[in-house]
Amino acid sequence: MSQPTVYLRDISPRPRFMTSWERYKHHEAHWLVEMVAEMLGVFLYVYAGLGATAAFVVGTLTGQGGIGSLYTIGFAYAIGIVLAVTLCAATSGGHFSPGVTVTFVIMRGFPIRKAARYIFSQILAGYLACLIVYVQWKDLLLATEEVLVAKGLYDTTMFTSSGPAGVFALFVAPGTNLHRVLLNEFMTDFIIGLAIWGCLDPTNHMIPPAAAPWLIGLTYGVAIWGYSPTAIAANTARDLGGRLMALTIWGLKAAGGPYAAISALTNIPATIFAALVYELFLGSATRTITPGHMQFLGAHKKYVEDNALAPEGYLEALGRNSSSSNFYMNEKNAVDSEVLEVPSGRV
């Protein structure tokens, strides 16, 4: 017996203006809602990481130990990604990175015009997050700059990963081997891309939908803890948004030189390659969708149907004669009642 469909409005009546707004946002303004969700997702992830980075840099340069570390930075970014995915992904799909969006265009037929809107929103969100954090930390950052000037270290430290400008824009030390930096960036972005694509695979029984934000977030944390000393960006929106913000505040000294191209662009081909490797060797269209993903996708499909939105990706394959909830329950019952053959007998 299928479970009844219960909407939030059935148990928590909405004010009339909210009802009118929801009708509008699901039709004429849906493109804007998706852009805002992408912006908020990137903003949350960047905002969380920048605060920890600022604390570490300011604390180190002013001699105030204990207010930050590489560990806190990695964990802050990880939690920021968890917040971004759990709060915003249901609305926009949770790209939060131009690399992911471009990969969706190539691998999943994501609309190019929509991708352009997403990428613009992501980079703008990175810029705004950096600008707001700069204003919040401005007094301490200016005090740190004065410390560098007093110690004669401004020219050698300010525009490095250890300087105040390095909180927002990414840099490498002069003389660093950029070939090794490129390899470091590509490999870490490739691992992150594998984690993302694995979480997107609805046939992966090891990664239920609720675990995906944590797995992706902790993978970012691992990248920061293990490989950020060499220099990683991992996201064009974070890098380019931060670079543009640093250029706004400090001018061309924050341009970053040849490394700027590596940090801004490498994650895109690395993510595409990760998705290709996953699809070729790890994924399979002949595996069944997990019950958890069936429920997740069924609920989203119901939302798409009720609001006359265009289905994308896996949702199109869920188009059955029955409703989404009935479809899920039938599939779940089939899974629950399935008899599994094993060499020693039947279970």
C-alpha positions in Angstrom: 0.0 0.0 0.0 1.5 3.4 -1.1 2.0 6.2 1.3 -0.1 9.4 0.8 1.6 12.4 -0.6 1.9 15.1 2.1 3.0 18.6 1.2 4.5 21.1 3.6 1.5 23.4 2.9 -0.8 20.7 4.3 0.7 20.8 7.7 2.0 24.3 7.8 -0.2 26.9 6.0 1.8 29.6 4.2 0.9 33.3 4.2 -0.9 34.4 1.1 2.1 36.4 -0.2 4.3 33.3 0.0 1.8 31.3 -1.9 1.7 33.9 -4.7 5.5 34.1 -4.7 5.9 30.3 -5.0 3.6 30.2 -8.0 5.7 33.0 -9.6 9.1 31.6 -8.7 8.2 28.1 -10.1 7.4 29.6 -13.5 8.5 33.1 -14.6 11.3 33.4 -12.0 12.6 29.9 -11.8 15.8 30.7 -13.7 16.5 33.4 -11.1 15.8 31.1 -8.2 18.3 28.6 -9.6 20.9 31.3 -9.9 20.4 32.5 -6.4 20.7 29.0 -5.1 24.0 28.6 -7.0 25.2 32.0 -5.6 24.3 31.1 -2.0 25.9 27.7 -2.3 29.3 29.1 -3.4 28.9 32.0 -0.9 28.5 29.6 2.0 31.4 27.4 1.0 33.8 30.3 0.4 32.6 32.3 3.3 33.2 29.4 5.7 36.7 28.8 4.4 37.8 32.4 4.2 37.1 33.1 7.9 39.4 30.3 9.0 42.1 31.3 6.5 42.0 34.9 7.7 42.3 33.8 11.3 45.3 31.7 10.5 47.1 34.3 8.4 46.5 37.2 10.8 47.3 35.1 13.8 50.6 33.8 12.3 51.8 37.2 11.1 50.9 39.1 14.4 52.3 36.4 16.6 48.9 35.3 18.1 49.2 31.6 18.2 46.2 29.3 18.5 43.6 31.1 16.4 43.9 29.1 13.3 45.7 26.3 11.5 45.7 24.3 8.3 43.4 21.8 10.0 40.8 24.5 10.8 40.9 25.8 7.3 40.3 22.4 5.8 37.5 21.6 8.2 35.9 25.1 7.6 35.8 24.5 3.9 34.5 21.0 4.4 31.6 22.3 6.6 31.0 25.1 4.1 30.5 22.6 1.3 28.2 20.5 3.5 26.1 23.6 4.1 26.1 24.5 0.5 24.9 21.1 -0.7 22.4 20.5 2.0 20.8 23.9 1.8 21.0 24.8 -1.9 21.4 21.7 -4.0 17.8 20.8 -4.0 17.0 24.0 -5.9 19.8 24.3 -8.4 21.3 20.8 -8.6 24.3 21.8 -6.5 27.0 22.5 -9.1 28.8 25.3 -7.1 31.7 25.1 -9.5 32.3 26.0 -13.1 34.2 22.7 -13.5 31.1 20.7 -12.4 28.8 22.8 -14.6 31.0 22.4 -17.7 31.3 18.7 -17.0 27.5 18.5 -16.9 27.3 20.2 -20.3 29.6 17.6 -21.8 28.5 14.5 -20.0 24.8 15.1 -19.3 23.7 17.5 -22.0 23.1 20.4 -19.5 21.8 23.4 -21.4 24.6 25.8 -22.4 22.6 29.0 -21.7 21.7 27.7 -18.3 25.4 26.8 -17.7 26.5 30.3 -18.6 24.0 31.7 -16.0 25.3 29.2 -13.4 29.0 30.1 -14.0 28.3 33.8 -13.8 26.5 33.3 -10.5 29.2 31.1 -9.1 32.0 33.6 -9.9 30.0 36.5 -8.7 29.3 34.7 -5.4 33.0 34.0 -4.9 33.7 37.7 -5.4 31.0 38.9 -3.0 32.0 36.4 -0.3 35.6 37.6 -0.5 34.6 41.2 -0.4 32.3 40.8 2.6 34.9 38.8 4.5 37.5 41.5 3.7 35.2 44.2 5.2 34.6 42.0 8.3 38.3 41.5 8.8 39.5 44.9 7.5 40.8 46.3 10.8 42.8 43.2 11.6 44.1 42.9 8.0 45.3 46.5 8.0 47.0 46.0 11.3 48.7 43.0 9.9 49.9 45.0 6.9 51.4 47.5 9.3 53.2 44.7 11.1 54.7 43.6 7.7 55.8 47.1 6.9 57.4 47.6 10.3 59.3 44.3 9.9 60.3 45.1 6.3 58.4 42.1 5.0 55.6 43.8 3.1 57.1 43.3 -0.4 58.1 39.7 0.2 55.0 38.5 2.1 52.0 40.6 1.2 51.2 38.9 -2.1 51.9 35.4 -1.1 49.9 32.6 0.4 51.1 33.7 3.8 50.1 37.4 3.4 46.8 39.2 3.9 46.2 39.3 0.1 46.7 35.5 0.1 43.5 35.1 2.3 41.5 36.0 -0.8 43.7 35.4 -3.9 45.9 32.4 -4.4 49.6 32.7 -4.9 52.8 30.6 -5.1 56.2 31.6 -3.9 58.6 33.1 -6.5 60.7 30.4 -8.1 58.2 27.7 -7.5 58.2 25.0 -10.2 54.9 25.5 -11.9 54.9 22.1 -13.6 54.7 20.5 -10.2 52.1 23.0 -9.1 50.1 22.0 -12.2 50.4 18.3 -11.4 49.4 19.0 -7.8 46.3 21.0 -8.8 45.2 18.4 -11.5 45.6 15.4 -9.2 43.7 16.9 -6.2 41.0 18.2 -8.5 40.7 14.8 -10.2 40.2 13.1 -6.8 37.6 15.7 -5.8 35.9 15.1 -9.2 35.8 11.4 -8.6 34.2 11.9 -5.2 31.6 14.2 -6.7 30.7 11.9 -9.6 30.5 8.9 -7.3 28.0 10.8 -5.1 26.0 11.6 -8.2 25.8 8.0 -9.2 22.3 6.7 -8.1 23.4 3.1 -8.4 26.2 3.5 -5.8 24.9 1.6 -2.8 27.8 2.8 -0.7 26.9 6.5 -0.9 23.2 7.2 0.1 22.0 10.7 -0.8 22.4 12.0 2.8 26.0 11.0 2.9 27.0 12.8 -0.3 27.5 16.3 1.2 29.8 14.9 3.9 31.9 12.8 1.5 32.4 15.7 -0.9 33.1 18.1 1.9 35.7 15.8 3.6 37.3 15.2 0.3 37.9 18.9 -0.1 39.3 18.9 3.4 41.7 16.1 2.6 42.9 18.1 -0.5 43.5 21.2 1.7 45.2 19.3 4.6 47.5 17.4 2.3 48.2 19.5 -0.8 47.4 23.2 -0.2 51.0 23.9 0.9 52.0 23.3 -2.7 49.0 25.4 -3.8 45.5 24.3 -4.8 42.4 26.2 -5.9 40.0 23.4 -6.7 37.2 25.7 -7.9 37.3 28.4 -10.6 34.5 30.3 -8.7 36.6 30.4 -5.5 39.8 31.3 -7.4 38.6 33.8 -10.0 36.1 35.5 -7.6 38.9 35.9 -5.0 41.4 37.1 -7.7 39.0 39.8 -9.0 38.3 40.9 -5.4 42.0 41.2 -4.6 42.6 43.1 -7.8 39.8 45.5 -6.7 41.4 46.1 -3.3 45.2 46.0 -4.1 45.5 46.5 -7.9 47.7 44.6 -10.3 50.1 43.4 -7.6 47.5 40.8 -6.8 47.4 39.4 -10.3 49.2 36.2 -9.5 51.4 36.0 -12.6 51.4 32.7 -14.7 50.1 30.8 -11.7 46.7 32.5 -12.0 45.9 30.5 -15.1 46.7 27.2 -13.4 44.6 28.0 -10.4 41.6 29.3 -12.3 41.4 26.7 -15.1 43.0 23.4 -14.1 40.0 22.1 -12.2 37.8 22.2 -15.3 39.7 19.6 -17.4 40.5 17.6 -14.2 36.8 17.4 -13.3 35.9 16.4 -16.9 38.6 13.7 -16.8 37.4 12.4 -13.4 33.8 12.1 -14.7 35.0 10.3 -17.8 37.1 7.8 -15.8 34.2 7.2 -13.4 31.7 6.6 -16.3 34.1 4.3 -18.2 35.5 2.2 -15.4 33.5 2.6 -12.2 29.9 3.4 -13.2 27.4 1.2 -15.1 24.0 1.9 -16.7 23.1 -1.8 -16.1 23.0 -1.4 -12.3 19.8 -0.7 -10.5 19.1 2.5 -8.7 19.3 2.2 -5.0 16.1 2.5 -2.8 17.5 5.6 -1.1 18.1 7.3 -4.5 14.7 6.2 -5.7 13.0 8.0 -2.9 15.2 11.0 -3.3 14.7 11.2 -7.1 11.0 10.4 -6.8 10.4 13.3 -4.4 12.2 15.6 -6.7 10.3 14.4 -9.7 7.0 15.0 -7.9 8.2 18.6 -7.2 9.0 19.0 -10.9 5.6 17.6 -12.0 3.6 19.7 -9.6 5.3 22.9 -10.7 5.4 22.1 -14.4 9.2 22.4 -14.5 11.3 20.7 -17.2 12.7 17.4 -16.0 16.4 16.8 -16.5 18.7 13.8 -16.2 17.5 10.8 -14.2 14.1 12.4 -13.7 13.1 11.8 -17.3 13.7 8.0 -16.8 11.3 8.0 -13.9 8.4 9.0 -16.1 6.0 6.1 -15.5 2.2 6.0 -15.6 1.9 5.9 -11.8 2.7 8.9 -9.6 6.3 9.4 -8.3 5.3 8.2 -4.8 3.6 5.1 -6.1 6.5 4.4 -8.4 9.0 4.6 -5.5 6.9 2.4 -3.2 6.5 -0.2 -5.9 10.2 -0.2 -6.5 11.0 -0.3 -2.8 8.6 -3.2 -2.3 10.3 -5.0 -5.1 13.7 -4.5 -3.6 12.4 -5.6 -0.1 10.8 -8.8 -1.4 13.6 -9.7 -3.8 15.1 -13.2 -3.2 18.9 -13.1 -3.6 20.7 -16.1 -5.0 24.0 -17.0 -3.2 26.2 -20.1 -3.7 25.3 -21.6 -0.4 21.5 -21.4 -0.9 18.8 -18.8 -0.8 18.5 -15.8 1.5 
